[in-house]
Amino acid sequence: MSSNQIDLNLLRVFLEVYRLNSITLAAEALDSTQPAVSGILKRLSKQLGQTLFIREGRGIAPTNVAVQLANDIGPLYVGVDNALDNLKSFDIQHPRTFNVFVTEPMMLLLQPLVDTDSTMGACRINFQLAPNAQTQLLEKLSRQQSDLAIDFGSVNHPSYQTKHFHRDQLIITCSEKHNIIQGEISLSQFYEAEHVRLKMRRTGVDGITAVSKIPLKERQIMADCDSIISGLALASNSNILCVAPRSMSLVYAPLFKLQALTLPFATHPLEHYMIWHKRTEKSKAHQWLRNKLFALITQKAI
């Protein structure tokens, strides 16, 4: 069958189902209904004379024909979308809200910078805590439910672009009135003390364990938190220790009356990366957003 006999709109729906591996999710992304999307797939399969998806458990799975078709036409559609997006002008004086997934440290670091920036025009940046699972984060970026993400670590995926954004270091905090630790902390004091255990949202791994360059022995864990602010609040009114990024401690240690001390062992830095879907690579609006955030974090570093 020649290409001019196939409705190209059917191919766009096919690509959305293939990308999300779900008729239901594709229908939501396309602002359509599940029966309508199913009907389009049936029409396309009939026109092509090929089966594109088969039932697999409660979901669907692409056939080899579908995989080959998606690989052949997917880049072409991305190119068309990018070309059309590039033709659209972007004016910061036209109201627009960008949604950005961030970690807690990035939210607390970037929000004040955005609030005090006089060059935002009519644009707003809405920061939201990133989903725990990387798959969920990437899915929301793919479905354009978020414009980009700033998260711990990079992403190795052909559909996404990443760029290093910010480097930080973990330190230890404790109350200014701590009955033993004052001014500095030794390794023995670190192990003898009680701790708040902070887990990284994406991996669920203890933050200090993730960055330590040496194997850590068991500590006395008195509380588990996934919020650094909660951990700092606990440390402020007790003898419990809490780790925190240095950038956060500069702001919140004085407010919570905490000591900010260097850890008594070597650690890797905390690396934040900006992550976005490649379909937005050349979008003028998304370029402005990425450049704005990079400018703000660079200004902060200076």
N, C-alpha and C positions, 0 to 999 in steps of 0.2 A: 504494500500500500504506500503510495507517495505521501510526502509530508503535508501537501496542501489538502489532503483529505482528512487530516486529523485536526481537531479543535485544540489549539495550543493551550487554551485555558484548562483543558483536562490534564495536561502535563504539569501545570503548576500545582494543581490539587494533588496529583500523584506524588510530586516531590515533597509536599508537606506531609503526606502520610508516610512516605519513606523516611523522611528526616526524623519524625517523632515516633515512628513505628507503632502508630495507634490511629485508628479512624476517629475515635472520640476526641483525642487531643488535637488532631488536625482540624476537626470540625470547630472546636473552640478557637483555635488560632486563626481560622479563616472566617470566624463569625458566621458559621453555617450550622447545619444540623447533621447528625450522624447518618440518617437515611440519605440525605442529599449527597454527602461525600461517598457513601457506599455505592450510590447510583452512578456517580461519575466514574468511579473505578471500574464498574461493570461495563460502562460504555467504552472506556478506553481499552479494556481488555478485549472487548468484542472487535473494536476497530483494528487493534494490533494483531488479533488472532492468537494472543498469548495470555497465559495466567500470570498475574503480577504478584499476588499475595495468596498465601495459604493459611488456613487456621492452624494455630499452634498453642495448645492449652486454651487459656481464656483470651489470648491475643492473636496477633497475626505475625507472619514472617515473610519477608520478600523472597521471591524465587530468584534463580540465577539471572533470568531475563530482566527482572526488576532491578537487580543490583547493577547490571551492565547498563541499562537505560539511565538510571540515576547518575552513574559515573560519567556517562557521555553528555547528558544534558544539564546536569546540576551546575557545573561551572559557567555554562552559557547563560543560565537564568540569573546567577549571581552577578555576572558581568552586565546584563541588561539592567538589573535593579540598581547597580552602582552607577551606571551611566545616567539613568534617569534622575537618581538622587543628586548627582553632581550638577545637574542643570538647575536644580532648585536653589534659590538664593537663601541665605541665612542671615537674619538681622536680629541682633541681640535686643533690639527695642520691641520686637514682637514677642509677646508672652509665650514662654515655653518652660515646661518642667522636665528636667532630666532625673531619672531614677538611677541611683548608683549603689551597688552592694558594697559594703565595707566591713572590716573587723571593728571591734569596739575601740581599740586604740586609734584607728584611722578616723572613726566617727568623731571622737573627742578631739582629735587634732585638726581635722579639716572643717568641721562645722563653724567654729569661731572665725576661721580664715574667710570662709564664704560669707558669713554674716557681716563682716567688716570690709568686704571688698566693694569698692565703689564703681567697679567696671563691669558689673554683672548685667547691666541694662535691665530688661524686663524678664530675664531668665532666672530660674530657680533651680537649685540642685537639692534633691530629696535623698538623703542618705538613709539606707536601711541595712540592718545587720544581715550579713550574708547567710544563706542557708547552711545547715551543718554539712550536708553531703555535696561534694563537688559535682556529682551528676545532676543534682537538682539546680545548682547554680548555673551550670552550662546550659541546661534545658531552658531556664528562664531567660538567659541571654539570647539563646537561639529563637525563642518565641517572642523576643522583643518586649518582654515584661520588665526588663531592666536594660539600661543603655550600656553599662559597663560594670566591672567589679574591681575592687582593690582588695586583695586577699593575700594570706600567707602563702608563699611558694608559687611556683610557676605552673603552667598547664601545657602538657604535650598533646596537642590535638590539632589535626590539619585545618579545622574550621575556625580556630581561634588564634588571635594574635596576643602576645604578652610582651610587656616591657617592664623592666625594673623600675620601681617607684620610690621606695623608701627603705632605708636601713636603720635599724634600731638595736638596742642592746638591753638584755634583761638585767635588772638589779634586784637587790633584796630590800624590803622596807620593814620597819618595825616602829613601834611607838617611841616617841622621844622619852617616855618615862619607863622604858623597858628596864626591868630590875637587874639585868646582867649585861646586855649588849649596849655599848655606848661608843659611837664614833667609828667603829670597824667591827668586823665579824670574822672569827677564825673558822676553820673547817670543823673543828670539834664543836664549837658553839652552834654551828649550822645544824649538825646532826642531833645535838642535845635539845634543841629548841622545838617548839610545836609549830606546825605549818598549816597554812591554807593551801590546798592543792587546786591549781587552776588548770582546767582542761581546755585545749584548743578546740574551737567549735567544729572545724571541719573533720579533724582526725580523732578527736576524743582523747588524744595523748596528753599527758601531763606536760605543761609548757616547759618547765625547767628540764625535764628529762629529754625533751625534743632538741634542746639547744646545747646541752652539756657536752663537752668534749671528753669527759671521763664517765665511766659507769658510776652511777650514784647508788649508795647504799639505801636501805629502807629508812624513811623518815617518820616522825611522829605526826601523822595527819589528823588534824582536829576538825577540819571542815573541807568540803568539796564545793567549788564554785565554778561557774562558767562566765562570771562577770568579774572583771578586775576591780571595778569600783566597789563591789560588795566585799571582795577580799581586802581591799585597803581600809574599808570601814571597820571590818573585824579586827584588823591589826592595830587600828588607832586606839582601841579601848581594851587591849589585852596584851599579853606577851607573845601572841602568835606572830609568825613571820609570813610575809606575802611577797612574792616576786611580782615585778611590774616592768613594763618598758620604761626606759630612761625618760623618753619624751613625756610620758604620763606622770612620772614621779616629779618632774620639774614643776608641774602645775598643781598636782594634788597632794604631794607630801606636805607642803606648808599648810594647806587647808585642813588636812587630817592630822596635823601635828605628828608627822612621821619622820624618822630618819631614812635617808636613801643611801644605801651602802653597796659597795662593790662586792660581788659574789666571790667567795674564797676559792674559786676554781675557774678554769677557762671555759668559755662558752662560744658557740657560733652566734653570729648576729641574727636578729630577726629580719627576714627579708620579705618585703611586701612587693607584689607585682600588680600592675594594671592588666586587666584581661578584657578583651572585647571580641565580638564576632567579626569575622573578616568581611562580612557583607557591609559593615559600617566603616570600613577602612578609609574610604574616600569621601564619605559624607561630610559636607562642610559643617553641619551642626555638631556631629560627633568629633570632628577634628577640633572644633572650638572647645568642646567640653574637655577633651583629653589635654589640650594645650593649657587650658585654664587651670586644671588640677595640678599639672606639672609645675606651672608657674607659681602657684600658691605654696606647694610643698618645698620648692626651691627657695622661695622667699623666706619661708619658715626656717630652713636650714641655715640661711645666712644670718 
